[in-house]
Amino acid sequence: MSMINMKYIIASAAYSLLGIFILLLCFVIVEKISPENLWKEIVEKQNKALAIMAAGFMIAMALIISSAIHG
């Protein structure tokens, strides 16, 4: 494997980890500003509507972050 390919692999891994970190940070911020504990509502109370909303948020943030990182 040449050094050029290894450089791209390392950059891709670094950007992936950065994107995951930013996504988790955004979820924590939304968790803090929401009136209810989202994780407790989803896991313990089985709130399907809130789970769908959280999934939509995660997908939207992932698209925004990936576009920002990769241009």
C-alpha angles and dihedrals in degrees: 000000000000125000092249092061092045090052091055092047092051092046091049092050092047093050091047092053091046091051093049091049092051091047092052091046090054091050091051090050091051089046091054096048096044117095094230132047100260096198093050091047092051100041105032103028095035093228101181096183091055091046090054090048091050091048091051090049092050092049093047093048091047091054092048093047094046091050091049094049099042098033 
